[in-house]
Amino acid sequence: MGNSRSVSVSGNGAEHNGGQLFVSLKLHKSDGQPLPFNAVPHITGSLPIVGLWDPAKATAMEGESSTVWELSFVVPSDHDTLEFKFVLKPTDKECEGVFEEGPNRILKAGVMSGGPGPIAKFILPKEYGVQMLELPVSVATDPVSPFALAASWRALKKNIKPYGTRVLGIPDVSLDQANSSPTPTDQSAQHALELDIEHYEVPPPGSVFKHSVYAADATEFPRGSLERSTSVPEPFYGESRKYKLRQGNANLLSKKENNTDRTVSVKDLVAHGDSESVSVQATIPEGVGALEDLKSSPKSVPSNSPRIIEIGSDMSQIEAQLNEDAETEESGRSKSMPEAAGAVAAAAVADRLLGAKERRQLAIVLVGLPARGKTFTAAKLTRYLRWLGHDTKHFNVGKYRRLQLGCNQSADFFRGDNQEGIDARNEVAALAMEDMLAWMEEGGQVGVFDATNSTNARRNMLMKLAEGKCKIIFLETICNDRAMIDTNIELKIQQSPDYADMTDYEVALQDFKARLSNYEKMYEPVTEGSYIKMIDMVSGRGKMEVNSISGYLPGRIVFFLVNTHITARPILLTRHGESQDNVRGRLGGDPPLSEAGEKYSLKLADFVHKRLKNERTASIWTSTLQRTLLTARHIVGFPKVQWRALDEINSGVCDGMTYLEVKETMPEDYLARKQDKLRYRYPRGESYLDVIQRLEPVIIELERQRSPVVVIAHQAILRSLYAYFADKPLKEVPHIEMPLHTIIEIQMGVTGVQEKRYKLMETQSTKYGEFP
């Protein structure tokens, strides 16, 4: 790892908590300094990876250069304490070698302490001439995601040693060294798939993923009449002040004209409420205007400078930046937590995180030019927040427009000098906003308001309507990737009801480009209020800019968005092969596979090798329980990642019991679980809601991956993961069908989420009425 940070012997390592560590231990010697008896430095110590103090099983260090030996490995940041010593062993004969002097060294959380300090001292036999050999010691650590390692395992292969991927004998990132196109054994050939994988495809239960529904039309319907009882207040009419100053063309007005005070009617297209000074620019070239306007910010800017969040930032880095904003907002107010107990203390914490009661509802207001991925982003964010348990709805103004005005508006309807079009678009935007606010009054928590909202006047209108009712965060999507914009335009024309009646693709294309040009002439980037800007994020090299963002939920939103992208890739979900406890109908445990489960492990390996034969960067994720490890063991050529978050729901005191035993010995628990399976928590165990919370890091990693992933896990775990992709209500999660010996392929990409299912073999264990 080229940019490893040196960790001092006296450090505490707390900053690494919760992740994985790439650890590099090194011994140094002076150039030209010989080692006696052709010795090779080894390490032996208290864990199996370094031989359990048996010198014969000590792990050899490798020569990084003529003066440095290194041993590197990957461990969790909370790994068991490793006590160890360096030992010099001759290469030409077996012997215990020479141990370093002094007490044992201690490695904890990537920090080395104890022992004789930064120098390893060896007392050698007299016949070697040198009685004392001193070699400097260093340790370097790098926090790293195991999933990131797995996705790029070939590039990192030379830095990760097979013996270094085990902690207490359990691999964290195990790299399969077998041939990437393995030759089947007699047993695997015997149980290989008899037909092409397409022949095993079965229809998913119900219509979970509605492929024929345009994404924007899958959003909320109007709550009542499409006629508003009151008109939009006069100051909120008008398109952009920039467009008015230009008079719809690229000829800039004189400075004198720009500063002329105007007191005009609504029909003159001026938004009275827009008092910001505006940087006037030439007409925006298609595809680059958003970023150019972003670079040329108005003279009037927020007092807090926006913060840049790079792609790949972890939650602790994001929280640190957002906390600085929160501290700025808190200045002048008491920061001490009110003294309270129980529910009162909880309410005080909620007030600190969410703000005053009337601001607890949150509106995420999308901003951006057409074909920039706003609806895709809005739908993805809505799905994520719902899955976490936040009452969230997605309101799309385009859907309101089509329902009220029809689907046949041409590009002229969106011109900046079309007052009738401006009035109509503001009316439907206000109607959608009022519907969202009415829903919030009834208890809704997060509204995602999806429209271009591309002018200060429109955004001022929305802020005025929301004043005192909810907090608004603007989410602006900026894309300057011409190829991506063209792809989005093509999808828009193919899928949008606006072009359903146009049979000539070229005519539709020219109309949409004209519409886009009209928006570009009016576009004003966000500089007001709280906002998040996603700038060229689809490329994987973009950045995120945030301003005045604080609180728990906004922080989670930023963390989610910074890890999402649109790269198409399959995610394969499957339960482990049938286990012996499945056959017996017992809960939990860590049983081996049944005979049928063993057969499935072979068929699954054959399926994965055929399905992912051209996907060499794919990875295999399992839990730490042996039934998933045994199911995955025949899959070779791909890195395998174990994740404790994928372990089955903890059934507590019910572990090892049958469904009938629970009913007979714990009737109250049996009934409570039957009444509310989502929230029921096993005594000393978990509920489904607990499982969802611990799976959030897995969802973030799945969103971040750009390569295929095979997840081999358990029924409750896969129900929870599947519910995220299928956008299922939480109350349905415990009842989702998740059969054994079946593969669910989730295809993620710019067009949304699609599903296929493959049933490789039948099983008999379902007759026991599986309890989880």
Buried (B, 14 or more C-beta within 10 A) or exposed (E): BEEBEEBEBEBEBEBBEEBBBBBBBBBBBEEEEEBBBEBBBBBBBBBBBBBEBEBEEBBBBEEBEEEBBBBBBBBBBBBEEBBBBBBBBBEEEEEEBBBBBBEBBBBBBBBBBBBBEEBBBBEBEEEBEBEEBEBEBBBBBBBBBBBBBBBBBEEBBEBBBEBBBBBEEEBBBBBBEEEEEBEBEEEBEEBBBEEEBEEBBEEBEEEBBEEEEBBBBBBBEBEEEEEEEEEBBEBBBBBBBBBBBBEBEEEBBEEEEEEEEEEEEBEEBBBBBBEBEBEBBEBBEEBEBBBBBBEEBBEEEBEBEBBEBEBEBBBBBBBEBBEEBBEEBEEEEEEEEEEEEEEEEEEBBEBBBBBEEEBBBBBBBBBBBBBBBBBBBBBBBBBBBBBBEBBBBBBBBBBBBBBBBEBEBEBEBBBBBBBEBBBBBBBBBBBBBBBBBEBBEEEBBBBBBBBBBBBBBBBBBBBBBBEEBBBBBBBBBBBBBEEBBEBBBBBBBEBBBBBBEBEEEEEBBEBBBBBBBBBBBBBBBBBBBBBBBBBBBBBEEBBBBBBBBBBBBBBBBBBBBBBBBBEEBBBBBBBBBBBBBBBBBBBBBBBEBBEBBBBBBBBBBBBBBEBBEEBEBBBBBBBBBBBBBBBBBBBBBBBBBBBEBBBBBBBBBBBBBBBEBBBEEBEEBBEBBEEEBBBBBBEEBBBBBBBBBBBBBBBBBBBBBEBBBBBBBBBBBBBBBBBBBBBBEBEEBBEBEBBBBBBBBBBBBBBBBBBBBBBBBEBEBEEBEBBB
